[in-house]
Amino acid sequence: MEAAAAVGCELSQICKSLVFAADGVPVLVLMDGASRVDVERVRAELGVRKVGRADAQAVREVTGYAIGGVPPFGHRTRTRVLADRSLLAHDVVWAAAGTPYAVFPIEPKELVAHAGATLVDVREQQA
């Protein structure tokens, strides 16, 4: 990922802010940059029937930002936020700051607090 190279950090120190639709309701998932979200684990965590990626228009409507620049907080609307526990493995993570070309550093526990996130394990497990 270009962001990791640009700031000189590990890929896992990048915090991805990903919007999903859980039974049609938006949910933000904060995930480390080296991992993928397991939608089945998100579904089970939320107790819903169906979880899928939100499209670009829905992401902009919910957050006020375009895909690639979505920050972990400061959105247009209040949405439920899940933060994968893998983010806590670092002293500092880097998150998008509103554009695909700007990131900011933050301690993971501060990130979780500012985002109002629930800590979960929703990362795809490596085979």
C-alpha positions in Angstrom: 0.0 0.0 0.0 1.3 3.4 -1.0 0.4 5.0 2.4 2.7 2.6 4.3 5.6 3.4 2.0 4.9 7.1 2.1 5.0 7.3 5.9 7.6 4.6 6.4 5.6 2.2 8.4 4.5 -1.5 8.3 1.4 -2.2 6.2 -0.3 -3.5 9.4 0.1 0.0 10.9 -2.3 1.5 8.3 -5.9 1.7 9.6 -8.4 1.0 6.9 -11.9 2.5 7.4 -14.3 0.3 5.5 -18.1 0.7 5.2 -20.3 -2.3 5.1 -24.0 -2.8 4.9 -25.4 -5.0 7.6 -29.0 -5.9 6.7 -28.9 -2.6 4.8 -27.6 -0.6 7.8 -24.2 1.0 7.4 -21.4 -0.1 9.8 -17.8 1.1 9.8 -15.1 -1.5 10.3 -11.6 -0.3 11.2 -9.0 -2.9 10.1 -5.2 -3.1 9.9 -3.9 -2.6 6.4 -2.3 -6.0 6.1 -5.6 -7.9 6.8 -8.9 -8.5 5.2 -12.3 -8.3 6.9 -14.2 -11.6 7.3 -17.7 -10.6 6.5 -19.1 -13.7 8.1 -17.4 -12.8 11.4 -18.9 -9.3 11.1 -22.3 -10.8 10.4 -22.0 -13.0 13.5 -20.7 -10.1 15.7 -23.7 -7.9 14.7 -26.3 -10.7 14.7 -27.6 -9.8 11.2 -28.5 -12.0 8.2 -26.4 -10.3 5.5 -23.2 -8.2 5.4 -21.7 -6.8 2.2 -19.4 -3.9 1.1 -21.2 -0.6 0.7 -20.9 0.9 -2.7 -19.1 4.2 -3.4 -22.3 6.3 -3.3 -23.4 4.8 0.1 -19.9 5.4 1.5 -20.0 9.1 0.6 -23.6 9.5 1.9 -22.7 7.9 5.2 -19.3 9.4 5.8 -19.1 12.5 3.7 -15.8 11.1 2.2 -14.8 9.1 -0.9 -13.5 5.6 -0.7 -9.8 5.7 -0.1 -9.9 8.8 2.0 -12.5 7.8 4.7 -11.2 8.7 8.1 -12.1 6.6 11.2 -14.2 9.3 12.7 -15.7 12.8 11.9 -18.4 11.4 9.6 -21.5 13.0 8.3 -23.7 10.5 10.1 -23.3 8.4 13.3 -22.8 4.8 12.4 -21.9 1.7 14.4 -18.1 1.2 14.5 -16.2 -2.1 14.9 -12.4 -2.0 15.4 -10.4 -5.1 14.8 -8.2 -6.0 17.8 -5.2 -6.4 15.5 -4.9 -2.6 15.5 -3.8 -2.8 19.2 -0.6 -4.6 18.2 1.0 -1.2 17.4 2.0 1.8 19.4 0.9 4.1 16.5 -1.4 3.5 13.5 -1.9 5.8 10.5 -5.4 6.5 9.3 -6.9 8.4 6.3 -7.5 12.1 7.0 -10.2 12.8 4.4 -8.4 12.2 1.2 -6.5 9.3 -0.3 -3.3 11.5 0.0 -3.4 12.4 3.7 -2.9 10.3 6.8 -2.5 11.0 10.4 -0.8 9.1 13.3 -2.8 8.0 16.4 -2.4 5.6 19.2 -4.8 2.6 18.6 -6.6 3.0 22.0 -7.2 6.7 21.2 -8.5 5.7 17.8 -11.0 3.3 19.3 -12.1 5.9 21.8 -12.5 8.7 19.3 -14.3 6.5 16.8 -16.7 5.1 19.6 -15.7 1.7 18.3 -16.3 -1.7 19.8 -13.2 -4.0 19.8 -13.9 -7.2 17.9 -12.1 -10.0 16.1 -13.3 -9.8 12.5 -10.1 -10.3 10.6 -9.9 -13.0 8.0 -7.8 -15.9 9.5 -4.8 -17.0 7.5 -5.0 -20.6 6.3 
